[in-house]
Amino acid sequence: MSRTDSAFAKMEGSEVTGSVDPAHSGGDGPTEADLAFARNAASDVLTRGGKDFSQPWENPKTGARGSVTPIAAAYPSEGRTCRDFLASYVNGRSESWLQGGACRSDHGQWEIHTLKPWKKG
């Protein structure tokens, strides 16, 4: 996945363009651009392969930030090696967690196949 995939936020009619005050709460959760930064961090940390690593990420345009941490050992799925992870999301006073999964492609790169709000079970 390239760094430009899903790298643009969607705007609502009432939103104004311009710089974003990082102290201002996003409230609505991560933008598509925020998710692109989190996916890139997930790919980076999974490539390293260690179980005790976290990879920070930050979107300077929205002020959103967080980190991605693998949460389980790699497992086989449909002939590929896969791994699950958690990503934190902080923007102003808004804090949440995202859960994700990725599988290694035939070319050896990690492809993020899910990244969604984490629901505590």
N, C-alpha and C positions, 0 to 999 in steps of 0.2 A: 504494500500500500504506500503510495507516495504521500509526502507531507501536505499536499494540497487537497487530497481527498477529503470531502466534507469539511473544508476549512472555512466556510462562510456561514455566519449566523443568519438566521431567519428573523426578519423584523416584522413587528405588528404595526398596524396603522398608526397607533398613538405614540410610537417610539421616535426619538429624535436621534439623529446621527451626531457624532462628535466624540470627544474623549469621555471616558467613563471614570467617575470618581471611585477608586478602589474601596473606599469606606462605605459606599452606597450598597445596600443589600440588593443582590440580583433577585432573590425571592422566588423566582420561577424555576430555579434549577439551572443546570448547565446548558449553554448554547451548543449548537453544532460545532462551533469553533473550539469551545472548551473541550468537547468530547474528542476532537481531533488531536489536541495536545495530550489528553489522557491516553488515547490509543497509541500514540507514538511512544509515550513513556512505558506503556505496557509492553510493547514490542521490544524496546531497549532492555528492560529488566528481564524479560523472558529469554532474550538472546544470551545474556550473561550466564544463565543456567543455575545460579546459586539459589538456595532456599531461604537465605536470611538477608536478602537484598530488598531495598525499596528504591524506587526511582521517583524523584520529585518532578512535578510539571507545573508550568505557570503560563497563563495566557495574558500577556501584557496589555492587550486591548480591552479586556473585560475586568482585569484584576483578579480573576479566578485562579485558584491554585490547588494543589493537593499532592498526593503521592500514590504510587501503585505498588502493591506488594503481592507476590504470588502466595497463595494460601494452601496449596496442596501439591503433592508430588505429581510429576507428569504421568499420564495414563494413556493407553491406546484407545483410539476411537476411529472406526472405519479405515483402518490401516495407517492412520496418522498419529503422531504424538501430540497430545493436547495438555493444556494446563489451565487452571482457574486462578483468578486473582480478584482482589478488592482494590478499589480506587477511592481515595477520599476526595471530596469536593468542598472547597471553602471559597465563599465570595461575600465579602462584607460580614454580615451576621448570619448568613445562610450557610449551614453545614449539612452535608449528607454523605452517603456512601453509595458507590456503584459497584455492582458485581459484574464480572466479565469472564469470558472464556476465549481461548485462542488455540489454534492448532498450527503445527509446523507444516508449511507448504512443501511441495516436491522440490522447490528451489532452496529449502532450508530456512526461509524467513517465516516469522510468526505472523499469522493472519488472525486478527481479532474478529471473532464471529458473533459475540454478544457483548454488550455493555449497556446495562440498564440499572435503574434504581434498585438498591439492595432492600429486600423485604426480610426483616428479622422473623425467623420462623418460630 
